[in-house]
Amino acid sequence: MTTALSITGESPSFDLRALAATLRAQGVGAPDTVSLKPLSGGQSNPTFRIEGAAVPCVLRKRPGGQLQPSAHAIDREYRVMKALEGSGVPVPGMIGYFDDESIVGTPFYLMEYVDGRVLVDQSLPGMTPVERREIYLEMNRVMAALHDVDIVASGLADFGKSGNYFARQIGRWSRQCREATLPVSADMLRLMDWLPEQVPGDDETTLVHGDYRLDNLVFHPHEPRVIAVLDWELSTLGHPAADFAYHCMSWRIPADLWRGIAGLDLSGLGIPEEAEYIGRYETATGRSVREHWEFYLAYNLFRMAAILHGIGERAHQGNAAAADAVATAAKAAPLAAIGWQCAQTFEKTRR
């Protein structure tokens, strides 16, 4: 039987017969024609929806070319989602991981396609205040469940280093900034000096997502319920407060700057105020994050500024893939400025 392959957009190096055989071997079937449709989003790992299979599924692969050894570790993505199946953290069903590069050119995995809503604008236009509130509280609930995952029972105790998370991360991003040829802002320099001296002593290690935000969640088509958490490429073991505060940066970032809701009429929109949102998380997890909250925010805003500064560095060297790399990198200094404001607020609360 001859199988035809239809690929919308850029054509990757697929061995059609091998892919069809793999689909059949995994019980998802492969008819005479298989259509691969690239899925849009911010993923750095090429992702395709396979249409025509008996079970709607998604293929996610490592990019081709020369890559850093630890980059684009899709085996880790597969491992963590497989470990979370049946837990309180909704993930797509994993079909299989394959390191045979002869099939699609690089290692890849297959997972079930989750049909739902991916919401991008955090102001949730078109919704009622009640609907917005329900969406936000559901995001909070799922993140609390994520940080309560038993890493030993789930087989993830060796998924990353335990302890000293903030110090390691601050050192990593500070080194990247200092090694860059593009100058960093004065606020970034201040944060690089300030953060290492303020690391809280409440060390804790849990599973962290690393990029938990609205548009990395799939909601039920009609209900305010998360049916899948996606994009686990930054997941590791780390401090839960760092992960939660990353998610909450949007309360401090102006809507006209980047992925923020600061300055919006949150009460009128039905979106919980930051203090309530923190309280919900603390109640659900039994953790207290308020004491060092401004530090956690300052750290995350510095980390994000460093990431964006790195994008600018690559653009300066001609290595940035995204067309808007320069504009994205320009947001580093404003984010660092907000981070330094958080640092100053933290100082005042400690006096």
Buried (B, 14 or more C-beta within 10 A) or exposed (E): EEBEBEBEEEEBEBBBBBBBBBBBEBEBBBEEEBBBBBBEEEBBBBBBBBBBBEBBBBBBBBBEEEEEEEEBBBBBBBBBBBBBEEBEBBBBBBBBBBEEBEBBBBBBBBBBBBEBBBBEEBBBEEBEBEEBBBBBBBBBBBBBBBBBBEBEEBEBBEBBEBEEBBEEBBBEBBEBBEEBEBEBBEBBBBBBEBBEEBBBEEEBBBBBBBBBBBBBBBBBEEEBBBBBBBBBBBBBBBBBBBBBBBBBBBBBBBBEBBBBBBEBEBEEBBBBEBEBBBBBBBEBBEBEBEBBBBBBBBBBBBBBBBBBBBBBBBBBEEEBEEEEBEEBBBBBBBBBBBBBBBBEBBEEEEE
